[in-house]
Amino acid sequence: MQEAIRFIQDNFKPVAVLKDGDSGLTELVISPDKTVFIRKTIPYTGLPYRQMMQLSHPLLPKIYYAAEDASRTYVIEQYVEGENLQALLDAKGNFSEQQVRNIGLQLCDALEYLHQNRILHRDIKTSNIILKDDGAIRLLDFGAARIVKVKERHAGQSRSKDTVAEIADRTDDEPFVQEQDTRILGTPGYAPPEQYGFAATDFRSDYYALGMTLQTLLGNRYKGTLTNAIRRCVELDPERRIGSAQELRNLLQVHWYDALLREKQKYAVLLLVLCLLGAGLFLWQRQETKDENAQRAVTETATGVTAEKEKNAKEESVKVEMKSGGAKENSGENAEKTSGSKTEAKPSDSTAAKATSSSQLSEQKQTPPIVSPSVKAEVSKPSTVRAGQIQFSSKNWSDLQKTEQHLPPIVADADKVIYSPGQWPKVTVANNSDAVLQNPQIEMYFNDFGVLGSDLTVTDWNDSKVSSHFSEKTANGLAHRVILRFEGVVQPHDSYQFNLFGGVSGLFKTGANPSVRIVFSADNADAQEKSYTIGIK
């Protein structure tokens, strides 16, 4: 091993220092045959560089030499020409949707290959991705990477045969070993919450960082066809997050409806508006025609009735005149009265017919009732959820374990504890009502226990916000009150899960009898509370 280290140090002439800091020294070097390489001296051991010497993928740099001593790792790797995405972002601004889609699909291929070989990158970000002139990328810098340890499925079976799919299919008796990470590495803003010290990382951690990278390239105000893919990547709860390259690849692929939201969006929207206007005009004309036909039918009916009455009146008048002329003995006065009596019936019947016509027309054009503004406000006002229609429960408070105190973060006068893989404390709120639950919130009050964390707010794809707030801190920085808030709605007969996860960097026991009191509240629901004993093994 010492010979390998000496070879790496002595056989390559330094040309330029590319980076020198806490994460190590990166140099541009040249070999005796004038070939340019990258040499890295990293102040950590246990990195996967020696395993990567056996791997080859067009989206990853080739690792030629790797060696370790007691405290450092020495590497010679391929020099990749191109510009990193962060430099391009700073110089030219946000990337187009199609560019980001292509980058995301290539990263899916790179991660799929790494994960099949049980390698977690753990530091995916814009400055660690090189974009070449032909549009291809290279994923660099494995200084934070680690190997995922997997238990054997059967005695004698080589672990090299394990694939991502096989790992996903394992039973509870055959999990892959998510041991506590020995170093807190990664970049704030890209690394997922579990990467900050009190939970083990797994393949889903890389997809979180990938999602944050795509969002950075597009800009925080981006709302387009890639929004759902990004949202699925950056779920705070790993159980709800993208779990495989194929799953993400399906979300990133182009679909027929993407044209409505890409570069020709305005034309598609204009066409849609014209279609809606045309449909509205057609319906309006159809309604007008129906009203005119109805009015015409009523008018014709009324006219027919009037004509029939007039015809009958004329016939009756003729009969009276004939009778009057044939009866000489009747006086002219009586005939005149008789004729007048019959004639007076005509305007009376005509008036009744007209009244009937007006009544029918009035019914045809009856105006719908007007709803007053106060009534409208009452209709749109959210319903209050009655007591008993909201249920909440919490779990994973009794399976915490003490861990080694030298692992960061270190807090004075407190014992650091961790939870089993994936078993972080959770609170589930079930909305069993027929109304939406607005802005639910959980407050946790700790006794003989504290949480180390920083306030965090994450905006969802539909502008809902999930936030963690830490307060009532003691002198050692531990918070004894944590507020988890969801600024959005929980639909009727649906549930929402709060996780003591986002922004948290450590859990600590500070007394003999740790416990937590949890208070649930919402904008339109009564408050409830429950208490739990915190069990630490």
C-alpha positions as CSV (number, residue, x, y, z in Angstrom):
1,M,0.0,0.0,0.0
2,Q,2.8,2.4,0.8
3,E,4.3,1.7,-2.6
4,A,1.0,2.6,-4.3
5,I,0.8,5.8,-2.3
6,R,4.4,6.7,-3.2
7,F,3.6,6.0,-6.9
8,I,0.6,8.3,-6.9
9,Q,2.6,11.1,-5.2
10,D,5.9,10.8,-7.1
11,N,4.9,9.7,-10.6
12,F,2.7,12.7,-11.5
13,K,3.9,16.3,-11.8
14,P,1.5,18.9,-10.5
15,V,0.3,21.5,-13.0
16,A,-2.3,23.5,-11.0
17,V,-4.2,23.3,-7.8
18,L,-8.0,23.1,-8.5
19,K,-9.3,23.0,-5.0
20,D,-7.7,23.0,-1.5
21,G,-9.8,22.9,1.6
22,D,-11.3,20.9,4.4
23,S,-12.5,18.2,1.9
24,G,-8.9,17.7,0.6
25,L,-6.6,18.7,-2.2
26,T,-7.5,18.4,-5.9
27,E,-4.7,18.9,-8.4
28,L,-4.3,18.9,-12.2
29,V,-1.3,16.7,-12.8
30,I,0.6,15.3,-15.8
31,S,2.2,11.9,-16.2
32,P,5.6,11.1,-17.7
33,D,3.9,10.5,-21.1
34,K,2.3,13.9,-21.0
35,T,-1.2,12.7,-20.2
36,V,-3.3,15.0,-18.0
37,F,-5.0,13.5,-14.9
38,I,-6.7,14.6,-11.7
39,R,-5.0,13.8,-8.4
40,K,-6.9,13.9,-5.1
41,T,-5.7,13.7,-1.5
42,I,-8.7,13.3,0.7
43,P,-8.6,13.4,4.5
44,Y,-10.9,10.4,4.9
45,T,-10.7,6.6,4.5
46,G,-13.3,4.0,3.7
47,L,-14.3,5.7,0.4
48,P,-15.3,3.5,-2.6
49,Y,-12.5,4.6,-4.9
50,R,-10.7,1.2,-4.9
51,Q,-14.0,-0.5,-5.9
52,M,-14.5,2.1,-8.6
53,M,-11.2,1.1,-10.2
54,Q,-13.1,-2.1,-11.3
55,L,-16.0,-0.1,-12.8
56,S,-16.5,1.7,-16.1
57,H,-19.3,3.9,-17.2
58,P,-19.4,6.7,-19.8
59,L,-21.0,9.1,-17.3
60,L,-18.5,8.6,-14.6
61,P,-14.7,9.4,-14.5
62,K,-12.4,6.5,-14.8
63,I,-10.4,5.8,-11.6
64,Y,-6.9,4.6,-12.4
65,Y,-5.2,4.4,-9.0
66,A,-6.5,4.5,-5.5
67,A,-4.7,3.8,-2.1
68,E,-5.2,4.6,1.6
69,D,-3.0,5.1,4.6
70,A,-4.3,5.4,8.2
71,S,-6.1,8.7,7.6
72,R,-6.1,9.7,3.9
73,T,-7.1,8.4,0.5
74,Y,-5.0,9.1,-2.6
75,V,-6.6,8.9,-6.1
76,I,-5.6,9.3,-9.7
77,E,-8.6,9.7,-11.9
78,Q,-9.6,10.8,-15.5
79,Y,-9.5,14.4,-16.4
80,V,-12.8,15.5,-17.9
81,E,-13.0,18.5,-20.1
82,G,-16.0,20.7,-19.9
83,E,-17.7,23.2,-17.5
84,N,-19.5,22.4,-14.3
85,L,-23.1,23.2,-14.1
86,Q,-22.7,25.8,-11.3
87,A,-20.3,27.9,-13.4
88,L,-22.7,27.8,-16.4
89,L,-25.6,28.7,-14.1
90,D,-23.7,31.7,-12.7
91,A,-22.7,32.8,-16.2
92,K,-25.8,32.2,-18.2
93,G,-28.7,31.9,-15.8
94,N,-31.3,29.1,-15.5
95,F,-31.3,26.2,-17.9
96,S,-34.1,25.4,-20.2
97,E,-36.6,22.6,-19.4
98,Q,-35.3,20.4,-22.1
99,Q,-31.7,20.8,-21.0
100,V,-32.6,19.9,-17.4
101,R,-34.7,16.9,-18.6
102,N,-31.6,15.6,-20.5
103,I,-29.4,16.1,-17.5
104,G,-31.8,14.4,-15.2
105,L,-32.2,11.4,-17.5
106,Q,-28.4,11.0,-17.7
107,L,-28.1,11.3,-13.9
108,C,-30.7,8.5,-13.7
109,D,-28.3,6.3,-15.8
110,A,-25.3,7.2,-13.7
111,L,-27.1,6.5,-10.4
112,E,-28.6,3.3,-11.5
113,Y,-25.1,2.0,-12.3
114,L,-23.6,3.2,-9.0
115,H,-26.5,1.8,-7.0
116,Q,-26.3,-1.6,-8.7
117,N,-22.7,-1.6,-7.5
118,R,-23.9,-0.6,-4.0
119,I,-22.3,2.9,-4.1
120,L,-24.0,6.0,-2.7
121,H,-22.6,9.2,-4.1
122,R,-24.0,11.5,-1.3
123,D,-22.9,14.8,-2.8
124,I,-24.8,15.3,-6.0
125,K,-24.9,19.0,-6.8
126,T,-24.4,21.4,-9.7
127,S,-20.7,22.0,-9.1
128,N,-20.0,18.2,-9.2
129,I,-21.5,17.7,-12.6
130,I,-19.5,18.5,-15.8
131,L,-21.3,19.3,-19.0
132,K,-19.4,18.5,-22.2
133,D,-19.7,20.2,-25.5
134,D,-21.8,17.3,-26.9
135,G,-24.4,17.6,-24.2
136,A,-23.1,14.6,-22.2
137,I,-22.5,14.9,-18.5
138,R,-20.0,13.5,-16.0
139,L,-20.8,13.0,-12.4
140,L,-17.6,13.7,-10.3
141,D,-16.3,13.8,-6.8
142,F,-16.8,10.7,-4.7
143,G,-15.2,12.2,-1.6
144,A,-18.5,11.8,0.4
145,A,-19.5,8.4,-1.1
146,R,-19.9,5.2,0.7
147,I,-20.6,1.5,0.1
148,V,-24.1,0.2,1.1
149,K,-23.5,-3.0,3.1
150,V,-25.9,-5.8,2.3
151,K,-26.5,-9.0,4.2
152,E,-26.1,-12.2,2.3
153,R,-29.4,-13.7,1.0
154,H,-28.0,-17.3,1.2
155,A,-24.8,-18.7,2.7
156,G,-22.0,-18.5,0.2
157,Q,-23.8,-16.1,-2.2
158,S,-21.5,-13.3,-3.4
159,R,-22.7,-9.8,-2.5
160,S,-21.6,-8.6,-5.9
161,K,-24.7,-10.2,-7.3
162,D,-27.0,-8.0,-5.4
163,T,-28.8,-5.5,-7.5
164,V,-31.1,-2.6,-6.6
165,A,-34.1,-4.6,-7.5
166,E,-33.0,-7.5,-5.3
167,I,-32.3,-5.2,-2.4
168,A,-35.8,-3.7,-2.8
169,D,-37.3,-7.3,-2.7
170,R,-35.6,-8.3,0.5
171,T,-37.7,-9.4,3.4
172,D,-37.4,-7.9,6.9
173,D,-35.1,-10.8,7.8
174,E,-32.8,-9.8,5.0
175,P,-32.4,-6.0,5.0
176,F,-29.5,-4.1,3.6
177,V,-27.5,-2.8,6.5
178,Q,-28.1,0.9,7.0
179,E,-25.6,1.5,9.7
180,Q,-25.2,4.9,11.3
181,D,-23.1,7.1,8.9
182,T,-19.7,7.7,10.4
183,R,-19.3,11.1,8.9
184,I,-21.7,14.0,8.2
185,L,-20.8,14.9,4.7
186,G,-22.7,16.5,1.8
187,T,-23.7,20.0,0.9
188,P,-26.4,22.0,2.7
189,G,-29.3,22.7,0.3
190,Y,-28.6,19.5,-1.6
191,A,-28.2,16.8,1.0
192,P,-31.4,15.3,2.4
193,P,-32.3,15.7,6.1
194,E,-31.2,12.1,7.0
195,Q,-27.7,12.9,5.9
196,Y,-27.1,15.3,8.8
197,G,-26.1,12.8,11.4
198,F,-28.8,10.9,13.2
199,A,-30.1,8.6,10.4
200,A,-28.4,6.3,7.9
201,T,-28.5,7.3,4.2
202,D,-29.6,4.9,1.4
203,F,-30.2,5.1,-2.3
204,R,-33.1,7.5,-1.8
205,S,-30.7,10.1,-0.4
206,D,-29.1,10.5,-3.8
207,Y,-32.5,11.1,-5.5
208,Y,-33.2,13.9,-3.0
209,A,-29.9,15.6,-4.0
210,L,-30.7,15.0,-7.7
211,G,-34.1,16.7,-7.3
212,M,-32.5,19.7,-5.6
213,T,-30.0,19.9,-8.4
214,L,-32.7,19.9,-11.1
215,Q,-34.6,22.6,-9.1
216,T,-31.5,24.7,-8.9
217,L,-30.9,24.6,-12.6
218,L,-34.5,25.5,-13.4
219,G,-34.9,28.2,-10.7
220,N,-37.1,28.4,-7.6
221,R,-40.0,29.9,-9.6
222,Y,-40.2,27.1,-12.1
223,K,-43.6,25.5,-12.5
224,G,-43.7,23.2,-15.5
225,T,-43.8,19.5,-16.6
226,L,-40.8,18.5,-14.4
227,T,-42.4,19.8,-11.2
228,N,-43.9,16.5,-10.2
229,A,-40.6,14.6,-10.7
230,I,-38.8,17.2,-8.6
231,R,-41.4,17.1,-5.9
232,R,-41.2,13.3,-5.7
233,C,-37.4,13.5,-5.3
234,V,-37.4,16.0,-2.5
235,E,-40.0,14.5,-0.2
236,L,-38.7,14.9,3.4
237,D,-39.9,11.4,4.2
238,P,-37.7,8.9,2.4
239,E,-40.6,6.4,2.3
240,R,-42.5,8.8,0.0
241,R,-39.5,9.7,-2.1
242,I,-38.4,8.4,-5.5
243,G,-36.8,5.0,-4.8
244,S,-35.2,3.9,-8.1
245,A,-33.8,5.3,-11.3
246,Q,-36.5,3.8,-13.4
247,E,-39.2,5.4,-11.3
248,L,-37.7,8.8,-11.8
249,R,-36.9,8.1,-15.5
250,N,-40.6,7.5,-16.1
251,L,-41.5,10.9,-14.6
252,L,-38.8,12.7,-16.7
253,Q,-39.8,11.2,-20.1
254,V,-41.5,13.4,-22.6
255,H,-45.3,13.0,-22.8
256,W,-47.7,14.2,-25.5
257,Y,-49.2,16.8,-23.3
258,D,-45.8,18.4,-22.4
259,A,-46.1,20.6,-25.6
260,L,-48.7,22.6,-23.8
261,L,-46.2,23.7,-21.2
262,R,-43.0,24.0,-23.2
263,E,-41.6,26.7,-25.5
264,K,-44.8,27.0,-27.5
265,Q,-46.9,27.3,-24.4
266,K,-48.4,30.6,-25.3
267,Y,-49.7,29.4,-28.7
268,A,-51.2,26.3,-27.1
269,V,-52.9,28.4,-24.5
270,L,-54.2,30.8,-27.1
271,L,-55.6,27.9,-29.1
272,L,-57.2,26.6,-26.0
273,V,-58.8,30.0,-25.2
274,L,-60.1,30.3,-28.8
275,C,-61.6,26.8,-28.5
276,L,-63.3,27.7,-25.2
277,L,-64.6,31.0,-26.7
278,G,-66.0,29.1,-29.7
279,A,-67.7,26.5,-27.5
280,G,-69.1,29.3,-25.3
281,L,-70.5,31.2,-28.4
282,F,-72.0,28.0,-29.7
283,L,-73.8,27.3,-26.4
284,W,-75.0,30.8,-26.2
285,Q,-76.4,30.8,-29.7
286,R,-78.1,27.5,-29.0
287,Q,-79.7,28.9,-25.9
288,E,-80.9,32.0,-27.7
289,T,-82.4,29.8,-30.4
290,K,-84.2,27.7,-27.8
291,D,-85.6,30.9,-26.1
292,E,-86.7,32.3,-29.5
293,N,-88.4,29.0,-30.4
294,A,-90.1,28.8,-27.0
295,Q,-91.4,32.4,-27.4
296,R,-92.5,31.8,-30.9
297,A,-94.4,28.7,-29.8
298,V,-96.1,30.6,-27.0
299,T,-97.0,33.5,-29.4
300,E,-98.4,31.1,-32.0
301,T,-100.5,29.4,-29.4
302,A,-101.9,32.6,-28.1
303,T,-102.6,33.9,-31.6
304,G,-104.3,30.6,-32.5
305,V,-106.5,30.8,-29.5
306,T,-107.5,34.4,-30.3
307,A,-108.2,33.6,-33.9
308,E,-110.4,30.7,-32.9
309,K,-112.3,32.9,-30.5
310,E,-112.8,35.5,-33.1
311,K,-114.0,32.9,-35.6
312,N,-116.5,31.5,-33.1
313,A,-117.7,35.0,-32.3
314,K,-118.3,35.8,-35.9
315,E,-120.2,32.6,-36.5
316,E,-122.4,33.4,-33.4
317,S,-123.0,36.9,-34.7
318,V,-124.2,35.6,-38.0
319,K,-126.5,33.2,-36.3
320,V,-128.0,36.0,-34.2
321,E,-128.5,38.3,-37.2
322,M,-130.2,35.5,-39.1
323,K,-132.4,34.8,-36.1
324,S,-133.2,38.5,-35.7
325,G,-134.0,38.9,-39.4
326,G,-136.3,35.9,-39.4
327,A,-138.3,36.9,-36.3
328,K,-140.2,40.0,-37.3
329,E,-142.2,40.0,-34.1
330,N,-139.0,40.9,-32.1
331,S,-138.5,44.6,-31.6
332,G,-135.3,46.3,-32.9
333,E,-134.4,47.1,-29.3
334,N,-134.3,43.5,-28.3
335,A,-132.3,42.5,-31.3
336,E,-129.8,45.2,-30.6
337,K,-129.5,44.0,-27.0
338,T,-129.0,40.5,-28.1
339,S,-126.4,41.5,-30.6
340,G,-124.6,43.7,-28.1
341,S,-124.6,40.9,-25.5
342,K,-122.9,38.6,-27.9
343,T,-120.5,41.2,-29.1
344,E,-119.3,42.0,-25.6
345,A,-118.0,38.4,-25.1
346,K,-115.3,38.9,-27.8
347,P,-113.0,41.4,-26.1
348,S,-113.3,39.5,-22.8
349,D,-112.1,36.2,-24.3
350,S,-109.3,37.9,-26.2
351,T,-108.0,39.6,-23.0
352,A,-108.0,36.2,-21.2
353,A,-106.0,34.7,-24.0
354,K,-103.5,37.5,-23.9
355,A,-103.1,37.1,-20.1
356,T,-102.5,33.5,-20.6
357,S,-99.8,34.3,-23.2
358,S,-98.1,36.7,-20.9
359,S,-98.1,34.2,-18.0
360,Q,-96.5,31.6,-20.2
361,L,-93.9,34.0,-21.4
362,S,-93.1,35.0,-17.9
363,E,-92.6,31.4,-16.9
364,Q,-90.2,30.8,-19.9
365,K,-88.0,33.7,-18.9
366,Q,-88.0,33.4,-15.2
367,T,-84.8,35.0,-13.6
368,P,-82.8,32.7,-11.3
369,P,-82.7,33.7,-7.6
370,I,-79.9,36.1,-6.7
371,V,-77.5,34.9,-3.9
372,S,-76.4,37.8,-1.7
373,P,-72.7,38.4,-1.0
374,S,-73.2,37.3,2.6
375,V,-74.7,34.0,1.5
376,K,-71.9,33.5,-1.0
377,A,-69.3,34.1,1.8
378,E,-71.1,31.6,4.0
379,V,-71.1,29.0,1.2
380,S,-67.3,29.4,0.6
381,K,-66.4,29.5,4.3
382,P,-64.6,26.4,5.4
383,S,-66.6,24.0,7.5
384,T,-65.6,23.4,11.1
385,V,-64.5,19.9,11.7
386,R,-66.4,18.5,14.7
387,A,-64.7,16.9,17.7
388,G,-64.1,13.2,17.1
389,Q,-63.8,13.5,13.4
390,I,-60.0,14.1,13.6
391,Q,-57.8,11.4,15.0
392,F,-54.1,11.6,15.4
393,S,-51.5,9.1,16.7
394,S,-47.7,8.9,17.0
395,K,-45.2,6.1,16.9
396,N,-41.5,5.1,17.1
397,W,-40.9,6.8,20.5
398,S,-40.0,3.6,22.3
399,D,-37.2,2.2,20.0
400,L,-34.5,4.8,20.3
401,Q,-30.9,3.7,21.1
402,K,-27.9,5.4,22.6
403,T,-25.0,5.8,20.2
404,E,-21.3,6.6,20.5
405,Q,-20.7,10.1,21.9
406,H,-17.8,11.0,19.7
407,L,-19.9,11.0,16.6
408,P,-20.9,14.6,15.6
409,P,-22.9,16.6,16.4
410,I,-21.7,16.6,20.0
411,V,-23.8,18.3,22.7
412,A,-22.6,18.9,26.3
413,D,-24.5,17.2,29.2
414,A,-26.6,15.1,26.9
415,D,-26.6,11.5,25.6
416,K,-27.0,11.2,21.8
417,V,-29.6,8.8,20.6
418,I,-30.6,7.4,17.2
419,Y,-33.5,5.4,15.8
420,S,-33.5,2.2,13.8
421,P,-33.3,2.6,10.0
422,G,-36.5,4.3,8.8
423,Q,-38.1,4.3,12.2
424,W,-38.0,8.1,13.0
425,P,-40.8,9.5,15.2
426,K,-44.0,10.1,13.2
427,V,-47.4,11.7,13.8
428,T,-50.3,10.7,11.6
429,V,-53.4,12.9,11.4
430,A,-56.5,11.3,9.9
431,N,-59.3,13.5,8.6
432,N,-62.5,11.4,9.0
433,S,-64.9,14.2,8.2
434,D,-66.5,15.4,5.0
435,A,-64.7,18.8,5.1
436,V,-61.2,19.7,4.2
437,L,-58.8,20.2,7.1
438,Q,-56.9,23.4,6.8
439,N,-53.3,24.1,7.9
440,P,-52.8,21.2,10.4
441,Q,-50.0,21.7,13.0
442,I,-48.2,19.5,15.5
443,E,-46.4,20.9,18.6
444,M,-44.1,18.7,20.5
445,Y,-43.1,19.6,24.1
446,F,-40.2,17.5,25.4
447,N,-39.2,16.6,29.0
448,D,-35.7,15.2,29.8
449,F,-35.2,15.2,26.0
450,G,-34.0,17.7,23.4
451,V,-33.7,18.1,19.6
452,L,-30.9,19.8,17.8
453,G,-32.0,21.4,14.6
454,S,-32.4,24.4,12.4
455,D,-35.7,26.0,11.2
456,L,-36.6,24.6,7.8
457,T,-39.4,25.4,5.2
458,V,-40.0,23.4,2.1
459,T,-42.4,24.5,-0.6
460,D,-44.3,21.8,-2.4
461,W,-45.1,21.7,-6.1
462,N,-48.6,23.1,-5.5
463,D,-47.3,25.9,-3.2
464,S,-48.1,24.0,0.0
465,K,-45.5,24.5,2.7
466,V,-44.0,22.1,5.2
467,S,-42.0,23.7,8.0
468,S,-40.1,22.8,11.2
469,H,-39.5,25.4,13.9
470,F,-37.3,24.8,17.0
471,S,-37.7,26.9,20.1
472,E,-37.3,27.0,23.9
473,K,-33.6,26.2,23.5
474,T,-31.4,25.5,26.5
475,A,-27.8,26.7,26.9
476,N,-26.5,23.7,25.0
477,G,-28.6,24.5,22.0
478,L,-31.2,21.8,22.4
479,A,-34.8,22.7,21.6
480,H,-37.5,21.5,24.0
481,R,-40.4,22.6,21.7
482,V,-40.7,21.7,18.0
483,I,-43.5,22.9,15.8
484,L,-44.3,20.9,12.6
485,R,-46.7,22.8,10.3
486,F,-48.3,21.9,7.0
487,E,-49.7,25.0,5.2
488,G,-52.2,23.3,3.0
489,V,-55.3,21.1,3.2
490,V,-55.9,17.5,4.1
491,Q,-58.8,16.2,1.9
492,P,-61.9,14.5,3.5
493,H,-61.2,10.9,4.6
494,D,-57.5,11.3,3.9
495,S,-54.5,11.5,6.2
496,Y,-51.3,13.4,6.5
497,Q,-48.0,12.3,8.2
498,F,-45.7,14.6,10.1
499,N,-42.1,13.5,10.6
500,L,-39.6,14.6,13.2
501,F,-37.1,14.8,10.4
502,G,-36.7,18.0,8.4
503,G,-34.0,20.3,9.8
504,V,-33.1,17.9,12.6
505,S,-29.4,17.0,13.1
506,G,-29.6,15.1,16.4
507,L,-31.8,13.7,19.2
508,F,-30.6,13.8,22.8
509,K,-31.6,12.4,26.2
510,T,-31.1,15.1,28.9
511,G,-32.7,13.4,32.0
512,A,-33.9,10.2,33.6
513,N,-37.5,10.2,32.4
514,P,-37.8,11.4,28.8
515,S,-41.3,12.0,27.4
516,V,-43.1,14.1,24.8
517,R,-46.5,15.8,24.9
518,I,-48.0,16.3,21.4
519,V,-50.6,18.9,20.7
520,F,-52.6,18.8,17.4
521,S,-54.4,21.9,16.0
522,A,-55.7,23.3,12.7
523,D,-57.5,26.4,11.4
524,N,-60.9,24.7,11.4
525,A,-60.6,22.0,14.1
526,D,-60.5,21.7,17.8
527,A,-57.1,21.1,19.5
528,Q,-56.2,17.7,20.9
529,E,-53.2,16.4,22.8
530,K,-51.5,13.1,23.7
531,S,-48.4,12.2,25.7
532,Y,-45.8,9.4,25.0
533,T,-43.0,8.0,27.0
534,I,-39.7,8.0,25.1
535,G,-38.0,4.6,25.5
536,I,-34.2,4.5,25.0
537,K,-32.3,1.2,25.0
